[in-house]
Every structure is written in structure tokens, then in C-alpha cells.
């Protein structure tokens, strides 16, 4: 799982289409003015929440989140969304979204069974505050939109549960075509278990999925391997430096020992691209030596 959100490059364009100035949004959110000009737009959870608060404060339209989350143009879908659309069923699509979103953000889409119902929840794994209401609207409209495109007709939700105080009930019930409950314990979309299993009759594409899924799985496996190495190197170096104030000689010995451990005995065989791995070990060693993590 990454610890930062990757913002789609299509967001500024969508904001303009809805009558918002991207610069005004960034200014309102107290984010760098050049943020949307980056090749990869990466932000922390706090910055991500600030962005969506800025969007809400830049426009008085109460339905803005629902509009922002409804994307009719499939050509703007990223590979993760295309993989979801190509899935066999709505449940399969949601599970793929949850799995592959680990590549782009510290967020989990959770399916919680409650008897004959299933609740779909968005969990912000690194959040220290409640998510902005507009962001909840965006996420709910987005996932329902994918389901409706896949099954070829409107989704039949049992209800929408919102933590916020009652407001604009008619608007939400008209959009989601179901009852909406406020002051709930969590934000959730609630479906019958049968509707979670609805087939994607209009978008199911096993051939396309066979092309996209392996690439996403490979990227996910690489990310998990990097995390495993990072944690392993951190633990090894902490043990090596425990109780010692590292100097240059200790650092050199620790560096070599860590490489030997990771490679099964020989630094020169420290997995493919050993130069890259040596740099990572060296980086962790420098961090430990400078911040006294061995204590």
C-alpha cells in the first residue's frame, strides 16, 4: 500500500467542466499552486482531504460531489477502473477496485456482510480526521456509476447511510433511487447480497481483463516486495546497531551484513538489480544512523 494519493490528471479538466477554477480550488485548499502541473500528482491524506474541502468551498452547488463522481466518458477511466468494468459481476468489480487501489492510495473499499445485505464502505487508512462530505458523495456516486454501467441499468440500493446531519434528503434519494439515513454510525452504500452478485452484462470483457489484470498484479507484487524489503532491512539494521553508537566502520559492517542476510550469504547475489538494493540498504542505514532508531 502506498502512503500517498495519486490524483488523476483528468481532475482539473473535470473541475473546469463543472465551472470551477483549478487555481481557485488550490488556493482555497491552501495547496501549492503548481500541484496540477506535475506529471504525477501525489498528496498526503491530509492534503487530499484539504483538496476536496477546497472544491466544496469554491462552489455552492450542493450536488457538486455527485456530479464530480459521475463520469460518463469511459476514455477517462484509468486501468484500475477499466479492470473493474471488465469484471464478471458487481462484487468482482468492487473487490478488484479494493485490491488495485493499494497501488494509488492508502484507502480500502470494504464489503461488510450484514445478514442478507452487504455494505460497501470507503476506509481512509491514514486519516486523522473525518473525510469531507463532498468526498463521500464523490466516492458513492463513482462506485454506483461503475455498477450501473456494468449491469446496464440503475442499481437498486437498499439504502445509503451517511454520518452527517440531515440535509438535502430529496437530492440524495433522487440520485441513488433509495432511502437515505443520516446520523449513521458509518458512511456506507447498502445493497442486497443478490444485487452484489449481479453480472456485468454490458461491460464484462475477459480478454481485456486478461491483458490489464496481470500488469496490475505485477505492479502490486512489486510494491509488496518493496515493502517487505524495507521492513526487513529496517529490522536487521536495528538489531545490528542495538546498543552501539554507529561510526563509519560499524555502518560499513552493518551495510555488508544486511546485504548478506537479504541475499542468502553473498552481497553480490542480493537479488536482481543488486545496485538498487544496495542503495536502499544504504538509505535505510543512513536514516537509522541519523535518527537513532536503534534505541
C-alpha positions as CSV (number, residue, x, y, z in Angstrom):
1,X,0.0,0.0,0.0
2,X,1.3,3.4,-0.9
3,X,1.1,6.2,1.7
4,X,0.1,8.9,-0.7
5,X,-2.9,9.6,-3.0
6,X,-2.3,9.7,-6.8
7,X,-4.7,12.3,-8.1
8,X,-6.0,11.8,-11.7
9,X,-4.7,14.2,-14.2
10,X,-8.3,14.5,-15.5
11,X,-9.5,16.2,-12.3
12,X,-8.5,19.7,-13.3
13,X,-10.4,19.3,-16.6
14,X,-13.4,17.9,-14.8
15,X,-13.4,20.9,-12.4
16,X,-13.4,23.3,-15.4
17,X,-16.3,21.5,-17.0
18,X,-18.2,21.9,-13.8
19,X,-17.5,25.7,-13.7
20,X,-14.7,25.7,-11.1
21,X,-11.2,27.2,-11.5
22,X,-8.5,24.7,-10.5
23,X,-6.4,27.6,-9.3
24,X,-9.2,28.9,-7.1
25,X,-9.6,25.4,-5.7
26,X,-5.9,25.0,-4.8
27,X,-5.9,28.5,-3.2
28,X,-8.9,27.6,-1.1
29,X,-7.3,24.3,-0.1
30,X,-4.0,26.0,0.8
31,X,-2.2,23.7,-1.6
32,X,0.7,24.6,-3.9
33,X,-0.5,26.5,-7.0
34,X,1.6,24.3,-9.3
35,X,0.2,21.0,-8.0
36,X,-1.9,20.1,-11.1
37,X,1.1,20.8,-13.4
38,X,3.0,17.9,-12.0
39,X,3.5,14.7,-14.1
40,X,2.4,12.6,-11.1
41,X,0.2,14.4,-8.7
42,X,0.9,12.8,-5.2
43,X,-0.6,14.1,-2.0
44,X,-0.9,13.0,1.6
45,X,-4.2,12.1,3.2
46,X,-4.4,15.5,4.9
47,X,-3.7,17.3,1.6
48,X,-6.3,15.0,-0.2
49,X,-9.0,15.9,2.3
50,X,-8.0,19.6,2.0
51,X,-8.3,19.4,-1.8
52,X,-11.9,18.2,-1.5
53,X,-12.8,20.7,1.1
54,X,-11.4,23.4,-1.2
55,X,-13.6,22.1,-4.0
56,X,-16.7,22.3,-1.8
57,X,-15.8,25.8,-0.6
58,X,-15.2,27.0,-4.2
59,X,-18.7,26.2,-5.3
60,X,-22.1,26.5,-3.7
61,X,-23.7,23.6,-5.7
62,X,-24.9,21.0,-3.1
63,X,-24.9,18.3,-5.8
64,X,-21.3,19.0,-6.9
65,X,-19.9,15.8,-5.3
66,X,-22.5,13.7,-7.1
67,X,-21.6,15.3,-10.4
68,X,-17.9,15.0,-9.8
69,X,-18.2,11.3,-9.1
70,X,-20.3,10.6,-12.1
71,X,-18.0,10.0,-15.1
72,X,-19.8,9.2,-18.4
73,X,-16.7,9.2,-20.5
74,X,-15.0,5.8,-20.4
75,X,-11.9,7.1,-22.2
76,X,-11.1,8.9,-19.0
77,X,-11.1,5.7,-16.9
78,X,-7.7,4.6,-15.6
79,X,-6.6,1.0,-15.9
80,X,-8.0,0.2,-12.4
81,X,-11.5,1.4,-13.3
82,X,-11.3,-0.4,-16.7
83,X,-10.4,-3.6,-14.9
84,X,-13.4,-3.1,-12.7
85,X,-15.7,-2.5,-15.6
86,X,-14.3,-5.7,-17.3
87,X,-15.1,-7.8,-14.2
88,X,-17.7,-10.6,-14.2
89,X,-20.0,-9.1,-11.6
90,X,-20.5,-6.1,-9.3
91,X,-19.0,-7.8,-6.4
92,X,-16.0,-8.8,-8.5
93,X,-15.6,-5.2,-9.7
94,X,-15.7,-3.8,-6.1
95,X,-13.2,-6.4,-4.9
96,X,-10.8,-5.6,-7.8
97,X,-11.1,-1.9,-7.1
98,X,-10.3,-2.5,-3.4
99,X,-7.3,-4.7,-4.3
100,X,-5.8,-2.5,-7.0
101,X,-6.4,0.8,-5.2
102,X,-3.5,-0.2,-3.0
103,X,-1.3,0.9,-5.9
104,X,-2.6,4.5,-5.9
105,X,-3.7,5.4,-2.4
106,X,-3.9,4.5,1.3
107,X,-7.6,3.7,1.0
108,X,-9.6,0.5,1.3
109,X,-13.0,-0.3,-0.2
110,X,-14.6,-2.8,2.2
111,X,-17.5,-5.1,1.7
112,X,-19.2,-5.9,5.0
113,X,-21.9,-8.6,5.1
114,X,-24.9,-7.9,7.3
115,X,-27.2,-10.9,7.0
116,X,-29.0,-10.6,3.7
117,X,-27.2,-7.2,3.0
118,X,-23.8,-6.1,2.1
119,X,-22.4,-2.6,3.0
120,X,-19.7,-1.0,0.8
121,X,-17.5,1.3,2.8
122,X,-14.6,3.5,2.0
123,X,-11.9,3.3,4.7
124,X,-9.2,6.1,4.8
125,X,-6.3,4.1,6.4
126,X,-4.1,7.0,7.3
127,X,-6.7,9.6,8.2
128,X,-6.7,11.5,11.5
129,X,-9.9,13.3,10.8
130,X,-13.3,12.7,9.2
131,X,-13.4,12.7,5.4
132,X,-15.1,15.8,3.8
133,X,-18.8,15.2,3.0
134,X,-18.2,16.1,-0.7
135,X,-15.6,13.3,-0.9
136,X,-18.1,10.8,0.4
137,X,-20.5,12.0,-2.3
138,X,-17.9,11.6,-5.0
139,X,-16.9,8.1,-3.9
140,X,-20.5,6.9,-3.6
141,X,-21.6,8.3,-6.9
142,X,-18.5,6.9,-8.5
143,X,-18.9,3.3,-7.3
144,X,-22.7,3.3,-8.1
145,X,-21.9,4.6,-11.6
146,X,-19.5,1.8,-12.3
147,X,-22.1,-0.7,-11.2
148,X,-24.8,0.8,-13.3
149,X,-22.6,0.9,-16.4
150,X,-21.7,-2.8,-15.8
151,X,-25.2,-4.2,-15.3
152,X,-26.7,-1.9,-18.0
153,X,-29.4,-0.3,-15.8
154,X,-29.8,1.6,-12.5
155,X,-28.6,-0.1,-9.3
156,X,-31.2,-1.0,-6.7
157,X,-29.7,0.0,-3.4
158,X,-31.4,-0.9,-0.2
159,X,-30.3,2.5,1.3
160,X,-27.4,5.0,1.7
161,X,-26.1,5.6,5.2
162,X,-24.5,9.0,6.0
163,X,-22.8,10.1,9.2
164,X,-23.7,13.7,8.6
165,X,-26.7,15.6,9.9
166,X,-29.8,15.5,7.8
167,X,-29.6,17.8,4.7
168,X,-30.9,17.6,1.1
169,X,-32.5,14.3,1.6
170,X,-34.6,14.6,-1.6
171,X,-31.5,15.3,-3.7
172,X,-29.7,12.2,-2.5
173,X,-32.7,9.9,-2.7
174,X,-33.3,11.1,-6.2
175,X,-29.8,10.4,-7.2
176,X,-29.4,7.0,-5.6
177,X,-33.0,5.9,-6.0
178,X,-33.3,4.6,-2.5
179,X,-33.9,5.8,1.1
180,X,-31.1,7.8,2.8
181,X,-30.4,7.6,6.6
182,X,-28.5,10.4,8.3
183,X,-26.5,10.3,11.6
184,X,-25.5,6.7,10.9
185,X,-22.5,5.0,12.6
186,X,-20.7,4.9,9.2
187,X,-20.9,6.1,5.6
188,X,-22.0,3.1,3.6
189,X,-23.8,2.0,0.4
190,X,-26.1,-0.9,1.4
191,X,-27.0,-3.5,-1.3
192,X,-28.8,-6.8,-1.1
193,X,-26.4,-9.7,-1.3
194,X,-28.2,-10.8,-4.5
195,X,-27.6,-7.4,-6.1
196,X,-23.9,-7.6,-5.2
197,X,-23.7,-10.7,-7.5
198,X,-25.4,-9.0,-10.5
199,X,-23.5,-9.8,-13.7
200,X,-21.8,-7.1,-15.7
201,X,-23.8,-8.0,-18.8
202,X,-22.8,-4.9,-20.8
203,X,-19.1,-4.5,-19.9
204,X,-17.7,-8.0,-18.9
205,X,-14.6,-8.5,-21.1
206,X,-12.4,-11.4,-20.1
207,X,-10.0,-10.8,-22.9
208,X,-9.4,-7.2,-21.9
209,X,-9.2,-8.3,-18.2
210,X,-6.6,-10.9,-19.2
211,X,-4.4,-8.0,-20.6
212,X,-4.9,-5.5,-17.8
213,X,-5.0,-7.6,-14.6
214,X,-1.6,-9.2,-15.0
215,X,0.1,-5.8,-15.2
216,X,-1.8,-4.5,-12.2
217,X,-1.0,-7.7,-10.3
218,X,2.7,-7.5,-11.2
219,X,2.8,-3.8,-10.0
220,X,1.1,-4.8,-6.8
221,X,3.5,-7.7,-6.2
222,X,6.5,-5.4,-6.8
223,X,5.0,-2.9,-4.3
224,X,4.5,-5.6,-1.7
225,X,8.1,-6.9,-2.3
226,X,9.5,-3.4,-1.8
227,X,7.6,-3.0,1.4
228,X,8.8,-6.4,2.6
229,X,12.4,-5.5,1.9
230,X,12.1,-2.1,3.5
231,X,10.7,-3.7,6.7
232,X,13.3,-6.5,6.6
233,X,16.2,-4.1,6.2
234,X,14.9,-1.8,8.9
235,X,14.7,-4.7,11.4
236,X,18.1,-6.1,10.5
237,X,19.9,-2.8,10.9
238,X,18.1,-2.0,14.2
239,X,19.4,-5.4,15.6
240,X,22.9,-4.8,14.3
241,X,23.1,-1.3,15.8
242,X,21.4,-2.0,19.1
243,X,23.3,-0.6,22.0
244,X,26.0,0.8,19.8
245,X,26.7,4.4,18.6
246,X,27.4,3.7,14.9
247,X,30.5,5.1,13.4
248,X,31.8,4.7,9.8
249,X,33.3,1.2,10.5
250,X,30.1,-0.1,12.1
251,X,28.0,1.4,9.3
252,X,30.1,-0.4,6.7
253,X,29.9,-3.7,8.5
254,X,26.1,-3.3,9.0
255,X,25.7,-2.5,5.4
256,X,27.5,-5.6,4.3
257,X,25.8,-7.8,6.8
258,X,22.4,-6.6,5.8
259,X,23.1,-7.3,2.2
260,X,24.4,-10.8,3.0
261,X,21.2,-11.5,5.0
262,X,18.9,-10.4,2.2
263,X,20.8,-12.4,-0.4
264,X,21.4,-15.6,1.5
265,X,25.1,-15.1,2.1
266,X,26.6,-13.0,-0.7
267,X,26.2,-9.3,-1.2
268,X,26.9,-9.8,-4.9
269,X,23.9,-12.0,-5.2
270,X,21.5,-9.7,-3.4
271,X,18.5,-10.3,-5.7
272,X,18.1,-8.8,-9.2
273,X,19.3,-5.3,-9.6
274,X,21.6,-5.5,-6.6
275,X,22.9,-2.0,-7.1
276,X,19.4,-0.7,-6.5
277,X,19.0,-2.9,-3.4
278,X,22.4,-1.7,-2.0
279,X,21.2,1.8,-2.4
280,X,18.1,1.0,-0.5
281,X,20.0,-0.6,2.3
282,X,22.4,2.3,2.4
283,X,19.5,4.7,2.5
284,X,17.9,2.9,5.5
285,X,21.3,2.7,7.2
286,X,21.8,6.5,6.8
287,X,18.3,7.1,8.3
288,X,19.0,4.9,11.2
289,X,22.3,6.4,11.9
290,X,20.9,10.0,11.7
291,X,17.8,9.5,13.8
292,X,19.0,6.9,16.4
293,X,16.3,4.4,15.5
294,X,18.3,1.7,17.2
295,X,17.4,2.9,20.6
